[in-house]
Amino acid sequence: MFRRSRSSVLRNVVFALAALCFLALKFNFYRPIRPVAAQAPLPPGRPAFAVLPNPRLTPGATDPAVTQENISSTICVPGYTRKVRPSFETSNALKHQLMTLYHSTGSIHDYELDHLIPLELGGCPNCIANLWPQPWTTPGAHEKDDVEGFLHDRVCHHLITLKEAQQMISTNWYSVYQVLNQ
């Protein structure tokens, strides 16, 4: 008799856990992010250069002062990016330089000087290899900001590593955005 009730309780516990997992996935309490392929489809009618930086010009670069071991005292501290962000004068000069390098058309106001690996994920603040003129078009700077915030949250809650987040965003941030908006 004791064995039946014990197995019955165990079966009910397993069933309850399975139901909770199903509900968590159904209602997006926890949405896993898988590494994404660099060749994910881009928006219809938009050339790659309008969404992703040229990987030869902007492969991404990290700040060696930020490591997995010190994220709780660096990127996960509110206000961290204000401390490391280059001044307006420096950023503006870099933006002009990169617009020329990228042969960007239009006004300087049509672009954001973007860190491919954002400061909030340990990106290098003033490395040319981490900067590009990102268009304000859609998808563009605003959508990438959503991805940056999402990955930053995942890193600071220890759901993914800093390296994983840096790899995802530098390989193809738009693929992560697509997964988030499914």
Secondary structure, DSSP 8 states (H G I E B T S, - for coil): -HHHHHHHHHHHHHHHHHHHHHHHHHTTSS-------TT----TT--GGGTS--TTT----B-TT--GGGGGGTTTSTTHHHHHS--HHHHHHHHHHHHHHTT--S-GGGEEEEESS-GGGTB-SS-GGGEEEEESSSSSHHHHHHHHHHHHHHHHTTSS-HHHHHHHHHHHHHHHHHHHT-
